[in-house]
Amino acid sequence: MKTVRLNHLRAALLAVAAAGLLAAVGVFVVVLYAQPAEANYPGKPAKIAFAGYDGNDSEIYTIKTDGGSKLKLTNNKAGNYQPAYSPNGKRIAYVGFDGKDSEIYTIKASGGGKRQLTHNSTRDRFPYYSPSGTRIAYSGFDGTDYEIYTIKVDGSDELNVTDNSSDDYDPAYSPSGERIAYEGNDEGTDSEIYTINVGGGDKLNVTDNSSDDYNPDYAPNGKRIAYTNNVSGGDEEIYTINASGGGELNVTDNDTGDFYPSYSPSGKRITYVNDAGADREIYTIKPDGGGKHQVIDNTTANFNPYWGSQ
C-alpha cells in the first residue's frame, strides 16, 4: 500500500528535518569509540556505510565498526541515501536525489569515481549488489507501481523481476545470487517479506502477519533473513526468520524504533538504526539479541547502515 510505505520512508525525510532543527541551535557531532568490533581479517576492522545529515543535506559516509572518524564520500548538496557495498568492498551503490528525481549511482568506497546507472524521470531506490558484483537490484517506478528491477553495473540490461500490480521495495540478493528478498504488499493491507527468483517467478511469502515487515537482509549463509517489523504502528523492532519462513526471533525489544538491519560478513552481528526521537544512531548487535554496541552517538540523524565486506 502506497500510504503505508510513504509513512515508512520517513526514516530519510524526518531524519533530515529533525537533524536540521538540531543543527540550527548549534549542536555538534561526537563519535564514540565502541568496544572492538568484528574485523574482516586480522588487524583491519570492517566498515559500515551509512547516510548521515551534515547540517544541510544527507550524504554518504563510512565508519569503522569500532567507531572513530567517519569518511564523507558524497558532497553535492543533494539528498544521498541507502548505500550498499559491492561484494569486494571497492564501490558503494546509493540513491542520489536532486530535489526532483532520485537515481542509482555508484562511487568508490574511498570517494570519487561517481557513476550514474539509472536515467529516467521517476524515483529509483534501495540499490543492492548481487554476490558476483555484476548486477544491482533496486526498486523503480513503472508508472503505476514500484517494482523490483536488476541492472548491470554499467547501467545496461535492465530486468523487471516482480512485474505485478502492487508496490515492491527493499531488494536484497541471497548469498547464492539465485533469489531476491524484498518487501511486497500483494493484499493491499500490510507489507510482508517475500523472496523470488532473480529472473522472476517462484515467489515465496516469508512473513505472514498483520503488521508491516520491511528492510530484509539475508544472513551470509543464506539460512535466515533479518528484517524490520512495525509491531504497533511505531514501535519498530529487528527480527530474523528462516529464509523459507517460520522460526521468527525478536532481536531487539525496546520502546524505541529499530530498523534497517544489515548482517556483518560473518553473520555474527547485525548493524541497524535506533530511533531515539531527536536523533538516529547506529548500533551493532548479535543475532540472538545480545552484545549490543553503539557505533555512532551524535545529535544528528544517521540511517541506512550497510555492513561492508572489507
C-alpha positions as CSV (number, residue, x, y, z in Angstrom):
1,M,0.0,0.0,0.0
2,K,1.5,3.3,-1.0
3,T,0.2,5.1,2.1
4,V,1.9,2.6,4.4
5,R,5.1,2.8,2.5
6,L,5.2,6.6,2.4
7,N,4.9,6.6,6.1
8,H,7.8,4.2,6.4
9,L,10.0,6.4,4.2
10,R,10.0,9.0,6.9
11,A,13.3,7.3,8.0
12,A,15.0,9.5,5.5
13,L,12.7,12.6,5.4
14,L,12.1,13.0,9.1
15,A,15.7,12.3,9.8
16,V,16.8,15.3,7.7
17,A,14.1,17.6,9.2
18,A,15.0,16.6,12.8
19,A,18.7,17.0,12.2
20,G,18.2,20.4,10.5
21,L,16.5,21.7,13.6
22,L,19.3,20.5,15.8
23,A,21.9,21.9,13.6
24,A,20.2,25.3,13.8
25,V,20.8,25.5,17.5
26,G,24.5,24.8,17.2
27,V,24.8,21.2,18.4
28,F,27.8,19.2,17.4
29,V,28.8,15.7,16.5
30,V,30.5,13.3,18.9
31,V,31.6,9.9,17.7
32,L,32.1,7.2,20.3
33,Y,34.9,4.6,20.2
34,A,32.9,1.5,20.9
35,Q,34.4,-1.8,22.0
36,P,36.4,-3.7,19.4
37,A,34.1,-5.0,16.7
38,E,34.3,-7.8,14.2
39,A,37.0,-7.5,11.6
40,N,37.0,-8.8,8.1
41,Y,40.6,-10.1,8.5
42,P,43.1,-9.7,11.3
43,G,44.2,-6.1,12.0
44,K,41.6,-4.3,9.9
45,P,38.2,-3.5,11.3
46,A,35.2,-3.7,8.9
47,K,33.4,-0.6,7.8
48,I,29.7,0.4,7.8
49,A,28.4,2.7,5.0
50,F,25.5,4.9,6.1
51,A,23.6,8.1,5.2
52,G,24.1,11.0,7.6
53,Y,22.9,14.5,7.9
54,D,25.8,17.1,7.6
55,G,23.8,20.2,8.5
56,N,22.5,20.9,5.0
57,D,21.5,17.5,3.4
58,S,22.1,13.8,3.7
59,E,25.4,12.4,2.4
60,I,27.1,9.0,2.2
61,Y,29.7,8.2,4.9
62,T,31.7,5.2,6.0
63,I,32.9,4.5,9.5
64,K,34.8,1.6,11.2
65,T,32.6,-0.7,13.2
66,D,34.7,0.1,16.3
67,G,33.9,3.8,15.9
68,G,36.4,6.5,15.1
69,S,36.4,9.2,12.4
70,K,33.9,8.9,9.6
71,L,34.8,9.4,5.9
72,K,32.5,11.5,3.8
73,L,32.1,10.2,0.2
74,T,29.5,12.5,-1.3
75,N,29.2,16.2,-1.2
76,N,26.8,17.6,-3.8
77,K,24.2,19.4,-1.8
78,A,21.5,16.9,-2.7
79,G,20.0,14.1,-0.7
80,N,22.1,10.9,-0.9
81,Y,21.0,7.8,1.0
82,Q,20.6,4.0,1.0
83,P,24.2,3.0,0.4
84,A,25.2,-0.6,-0.3
85,Y,28.7,-2.0,-0.6
86,S,29.9,-4.1,-3.6
87,P,31.0,-7.6,-2.6
88,N,34.7,-6.7,-2.9
89,G,34.2,-3.6,-0.9
90,K,35.6,-1.3,-3.5
91,R,32.5,0.6,-4.5
92,I,29.2,1.7,-2.9
93,A,25.9,2.0,-4.7
94,Y,23.5,4.6,-3.4
95,V,20.5,6.8,-4.2
96,G,21.1,10.4,-5.2
97,F,18.3,12.9,-5.1
98,D,18.4,16.3,-6.8
99,G,15.1,17.7,-5.5
100,K,13.1,16.3,-8.4
101,D,14.2,12.8,-9.1
102,S,16.3,10.1,-7.5
103,E,18.6,7.8,-9.4
104,I,21.0,4.9,-8.6
105,Y,24.7,5.8,-8.5
106,T,27.9,4.1,-7.5
107,I,31.1,5.6,-6.1
108,K,34.5,4.4,-4.9
109,A,34.5,3.3,-1.3
110,S,37.4,5.8,-0.8
111,G,35.4,8.6,-2.6
112,G,35.5,9.7,-6.2
113,G,34.7,7.9,-9.4
114,K,31.0,8.6,-9.3
115,R,28.9,6.8,-11.9
116,Q,25.1,7.1,-12.7
117,L,23.4,3.9,-13.5
118,T,19.7,4.8,-14.0
119,H,18.4,7.6,-16.2
120,N,14.7,8.3,-16.0
121,S,12.1,10.7,-14.7
122,T,10.9,8.5,-11.8
123,R,12.4,7.8,-8.4
124,D,14.7,4.7,-8.1
125,R,15.5,3.5,-4.6
126,F,17.2,0.7,-2.5
127,P,20.2,-0.5,-4.5
128,Y,21.8,-3.8,-3.6
129,Y,24.7,-5.6,-5.3
130,S,24.5,-9.2,-6.5
131,P,27.1,-11.6,-4.9
132,S,29.0,-11.6,-8.2
133,G,29.1,-7.8,-8.2
134,T,27.9,-7.7,-11.8
135,R,24.3,-6.5,-11.2
136,I,22.4,-4.3,-8.8
137,A,18.9,-4.8,-7.7
138,Y,16.7,-1.8,-6.9
139,S,13.1,-0.6,-6.6
140,G,11.9,1.5,-9.5
141,F,8.6,3.1,-10.5
142,D,7.0,1.7,-13.7
143,G,4.4,4.5,-14.0
144,T,1.9,2.7,-11.8
145,D,3.7,0.8,-9.1
146,Y,7.2,0.3,-7.6
147,E,8.7,-3.0,-8.9
148,I,12.0,-4.8,-8.3
149,Y,14.5,-4.4,-11.1
150,T,18.0,-5.6,-11.7
151,I,20.6,-3.8,-13.9
152,K,24.2,-4.4,-14.9
153,V,26.7,-2.2,-13.1
154,D,27.4,-0.3,-16.3
155,G,23.7,0.7,-16.4
156,S,22.6,-1.7,-19.2
157,D,20.3,-4.7,-19.4
158,E,17.5,-3.7,-17.1
159,L,15.2,-6.5,-16.0
160,N,11.8,-6.3,-14.2
161,V,11.8,-9.1,-11.6
162,T,8.5,-8.7,-9.9
163,D,6.2,-7.1,-12.5
164,N,2.9,-7.0,-10.7
165,S,0.2,-4.6,-9.6
166,S,1.5,-3.8,-6.1
167,D,4.4,-1.9,-4.7
168,D,7.7,-3.7,-4.1
169,Y,10.7,-2.3,-2.2
170,D,14.0,-3.1,-0.4
171,P,15.5,-5.9,-2.6
172,A,18.3,-8.0,-1.1
173,Y,20.2,-10.7,-3.0
174,S,20.6,-14.1,-1.4
175,P,24.3,-15.2,-0.9
176,S,23.9,-17.7,-3.8
177,G,22.6,-15.0,-6.1
178,E,19.6,-17.2,-7.0
179,R,16.9,-15.3,-5.2
180,I,16.0,-11.8,-4.1
181,A,14.2,-10.9,-0.8
182,Y,12.0,-7.8,-0.8
183,E,9.1,-6.1,0.8
184,G,5.8,-6.6,-1.0
185,N,2.2,-5.7,-0.5
186,D,0.1,-8.1,-2.5
187,E,-3.1,-8.0,-0.4
188,G,-3.2,-4.2,0.0
189,T,-3.3,-4.2,3.8
190,D,0.2,-4.6,5.2
191,S,3.7,-5.3,3.8
192,E,5.3,-8.7,4.1
193,I,8.7,-10.2,3.2
194,Y,8.9,-12.2,0.0
195,T,11.6,-13.9,-1.9
196,I,11.6,-14.5,-5.7
197,N,13.9,-16.0,-8.3
198,V,16.3,-13.4,-9.8
199,G,14.7,-13.9,-13.2
200,G,11.2,-13.7,-11.8
201,G,8.8,-16.4,-10.7
202,D,8.6,-18.9,-7.8
203,K,7.6,-16.2,-5.3
204,L,7.6,-17.2,-1.6
205,N,5.7,-15.4,1.2
206,V,8.2,-15.5,4.1
207,T,6.4,-13.4,6.7
208,D,2.6,-13.5,7.2
209,N,1.2,-11.4,9.9
210,S,-1.0,-8.3,10.4
211,S,1.9,-5.8,10.8
212,D,4.3,-4.3,8.3
213,D,7.6,-6.1,7.6
214,Y,10.4,-4.4,5.6
215,N,14.2,-3.9,5.2
216,P,15.1,-7.6,4.5
217,D,18.7,-8.8,4.5
218,Y,20.0,-12.3,4.1
219,A,22.4,-13.9,6.5
220,P,25.7,-14.7,4.8
221,N,24.9,-18.5,5.0
222,G,21.5,-17.8,3.3
223,K,19.6,-19.6,6.0
224,R,17.9,-16.6,7.7
225,I,16.7,-13.2,6.8
226,A,16.8,-10.1,9.1
227,Y,14.0,-7.6,8.8
228,T,12.1,-4.8,10.5
229,N,8.7,-5.4,12.0
230,N,6.5,-2.5,12.7
231,V,4.8,-4.0,15.8
232,S,2.3,-1.3,16.6
233,G,2.5,1.4,14.0
234,G,5.6,3.0,15.5
235,D,7.5,0.5,17.7
236,E,9.8,-1.0,15.0
237,E,11.9,-3.9,16.1
238,I,14.6,-6.1,14.4
239,Y,13.6,-9.8,13.8
240,T,15.2,-12.7,12.0
241,I,13.3,-15.6,10.3
242,N,14.1,-18.7,8.4
243,A,14.6,-17.9,4.7
244,S,11.8,-20.4,3.9
245,G,9.5,-18.9,6.6
246,G,9.0,-19.7,10.3
247,G,11.2,-19.6,13.3
248,E,10.9,-15.9,14.0
249,L,13.3,-14.4,16.5
250,N,12.9,-11.0,18.1
251,V,16.4,-9.5,18.1
252,T,15.7,-6.0,19.6
253,D,13.0,-5.4,22.2
254,N,12.5,-1.9,23.5
255,D,10.2,1.1,23.3
256,T,12.1,2.9,20.5
257,G,12.2,2.3,16.8
258,D,14.9,-0.1,15.4
259,F,15.1,-0.6,11.7
260,Y,17.4,-1.1,8.6
261,P,19.2,-4.3,9.7
262,S,22.3,-5.4,7.8
263,Y,24.3,-8.6,8.6
264,S,28.1,-8.5,9.1
265,P,30.1,-10.5,6.6
266,S,30.5,-13.4,9.0
267,G,26.9,-13.3,10.1
268,K,27.9,-12.9,13.8
269,R,26.5,-9.4,14.2
270,I,23.8,-7.1,12.7
271,T,24.0,-3.4,12.3
272,Y,20.9,-1.3,12.5
273,V,19.5,2.2,13.3
274,N,17.9,3.1,16.6
275,D,15.4,6.0,16.6
276,A,15.6,7.7,20.0
277,G,13.3,10.5,18.8
278,A,15.6,13.6,18.3
279,D,18.3,11.6,16.5
280,R,19.0,8.3,15.0
281,E,22.1,6.3,16.0
282,I,23.8,3.2,14.5
283,Y,24.3,0.1,16.6
284,T,25.5,-3.5,16.2
285,I,24.1,-6.5,17.9
286,K,24.4,-10.3,17.9
287,P,21.6,-12.1,16.0
288,D,20.4,-13.6,19.3
289,G,19.9,-10.1,20.8
290,G,23.0,-9.8,23.0
291,G,26.2,-7.8,22.9
292,K,24.7,-4.5,21.8
293,H,27.3,-1.8,20.9
294,Q,26.8,1.8,19.8
295,V,28.9,2.8,16.7
296,I,27.8,6.4,16.5
297,D,26.5,8.7,19.1
298,N,25.7,12.2,18.0
299,T,22.9,14.8,17.8
300,T,22.1,14.4,14.1
301,A,20.4,11.8,12.0
302,N,22.1,8.6,10.7
303,F,20.3,6.0,8.7
304,N,20.5,3.2,6.1
305,P,23.6,1.4,7.6
306,Y,25.2,-1.3,5.4
307,W,28.0,-3.6,6.7
308,G,30.8,-3.7,4.1
309,S,32.8,-6.8,3.1
310,Q,36.2,-5.1,3.7
